Amino acid sequence: MELDLETFSDRDWEEPTDADPVRFAMVGLGWWTREQAIPAVEDADHCTTTVLVSSTTEKADDVAAGLDGVEATLTYEEYADGAATEQYDAVYVCTPNGRHRDHVEPAADHGKAVLCEKPLEATVEDARALVDACQAAGVPLMVAYRLQTEPTARRARELIQGGAIGDVVSILGHMSDTMLAFADETTWRLDPELSGGTTVNDIGIYPLNTTRFVLGEDPQAVYARTESEQPEYEGTDEHAAFQLEFPGGRLASCTVTHSAKLASTLRFVGTEGELNIDGLFFPNTRKVLRVSGPDIEGEYRPEPVDQMREEFDYFANRLQRGLDPEPDGEHGLVDMRAIRALYESAETGRRVELG
Amino acid sequence: MELDLETFSDRDWEEPTDADPVRFAMVGLGWWTREQAIPAVEDADHCTTTVLVSSTTEKADDVAAGLDGVEATLTYEEYADGAATEQYDAVYVCTPNGRHRDHVEPAADHGKAVLCEKPLEATVEDARALVDACQAAGVPLMVAYRLQTEPTARRARELIQGGAIGDVVSILGHMSDTMLAFADETTWRLDPELSGGTTVNDIGIYPLNTTRFVLGEDPQAVYARTESEQPEYEGTDEHAAFQLEFPGGRLASCTVTHSAKLASTLRFVGTEGELNIDGLFFPNTRKVLRVSGPDIEGEYRPEPVDQMREEFDYFANRLQRGLDPEPDGEHGLVDMRAIRALYESAETGRRVELG
């Protein structure tokens, strides 16, 4: 078995079509949308940004000033009321988690496909409502787990599901950053009402969801411990360690913190080898995949790809082909329930089983 | 800051003396003593093997046949009764955990220094009694944590306690092997009465103790989940994931399994960098230390050393210099209490605080 670095980053999901590019309305113009999503779409093959939606027209106009091809700038109210629906085919919702439902439901009403940031909402109930709205309207809903179109994560999934390290037994994951360094990002993330929780919710979801993706399985029970040391984090979680129990006795142990150096690792140990990826969870960093198994042994340092561009192009290419994009809302709800259970566990000091 | 590979494996603890080599009685002649401890002492500078103790004289004689310098072969009873006490200065106790007390108490009675394998005993109570016996007799007792004289772990401790990665926030550890492949080793390890527990006890102690050593701190609370999939493990633990809470909100997440490919990693993430060691926990494998901090950045692959030789020479050199060796019995008792709490947690599904 060999990993071909020449084709490592190829898009195994892509098929060319004659369809027009998918036109996006960007809903929420915080730094992630401005610095990551919009540039990714500018660089994308299958989509384009045509509408910008924000709290005020001024803010949307400011962002539009630096962009080609924007046909409308709207307030959230105008967007909800159905303005400019001829100018876009799909929406990308990237607002505080607790506002996702407010912005997804109008998209469903207008018959637009939805790419919604993760976690789906601040509560399981609102996430459920948002998913139901899309299902009722028959619009495709994809949750923006950018790791699921990350070539390194996809190659890891292929290797592991192909038995490259035998049966997986143990999983270790870590993700950290220094959130307070991004001042305009911190306010809503530190407010559990708007965010649904801080560190477990915000970055714990990366090892949680990526492990689900790589294994193709969902956790059955969880445990978490959270800590808050700095005063800014009072009432929410700054550091956490958590466990996920997968079927067959597979156990995942993870740590996450919003107050340490940028770091990211995901390791799978199996009956016949191990596979480790450093740098996986960040959008534009070098990924290093090391795998050691009976038929494969090596260290791979593929050229980094723009994870957001891959995600947008995947979503758009699926729509062009008339196919539902994945991961869907039901997939996202599994994480919502797991995160709720993790916080319940942190509160009670007890293991929590998932239904 | 730089790690000098030329001196990486130097013995920072060693001082030459005029004293004679320390003469060891090897108590318990299982494969670890025969294949690891005795060859290590043959290769050592400050000690020698002069007495062999086993269940029968025949077994001890068989082992003696391949060795130079053995002056006496004893049964456990003869050893306990004080035979050949002129022929050795110290004992190395490497029997099933639940027999350590039986073999340490006679050494204390005979005024001999003790190097006792870890964990100290099968129960906290027997471990406490063993430590008390050595203290009452005034004999030095060191617990055989070979990682504490492992050059890579010592350099990691220096770097971390010297602030190379800022303040540590998260720790990830993993250790795995395939215990059932070592048939004559498995019987007592699968018997909780003799072992005190299987996987958490047997190999969980490596990330637990090494994290304590590197941080210079002890856990305040723990959580564990254990799993047993194969029938051989019924009634004991085959896989585990556990968490350790250290002071200042530092959280460690670990996985261990006796049923996966040999693998070992220990990672510290701090406010200003990270430090990771692969291969650390096994005696003769290649260690790879990667560190990234404001003043140091690099990957170190020092020549492996024989961990058991380093441990025996350290212990012997301390005795030659009239100094107590470390880690001592009280240090070992902290792990005993942590392991008991981990099993209690696994039983109840609850976080357990340490007194």
Interface residues (C-beta under 8 A of the other chain):
Chain A: I165 G166 V169 S170 I171 L172 H174 S176 T178 A221 Y223 R225 E227 S228 E229 E238 H239 A240 A241 F242 Q243 E245 G248 G249 R250 L251 A252 S253 C254 T255 V256 T257 S259 A260 K261 A263 T265 R267 V269 G270 T271 E272 G273 E274 N276 S292 G349 R350 R351
Chain B: I165 G166 V169 S170 I171 L172 H174 S176 T178 A221 Y223 R225 E227 S228 E229 E238 H239 A240 A241 F242 Q243 E245 G248 G249 R250 L251 A252 S253 C254 T255 V256 T257 S259 A260 K261 A263 T265 R267 V269 G270 T271 E272 G273 E274 N276 S292 G349 R350 R351
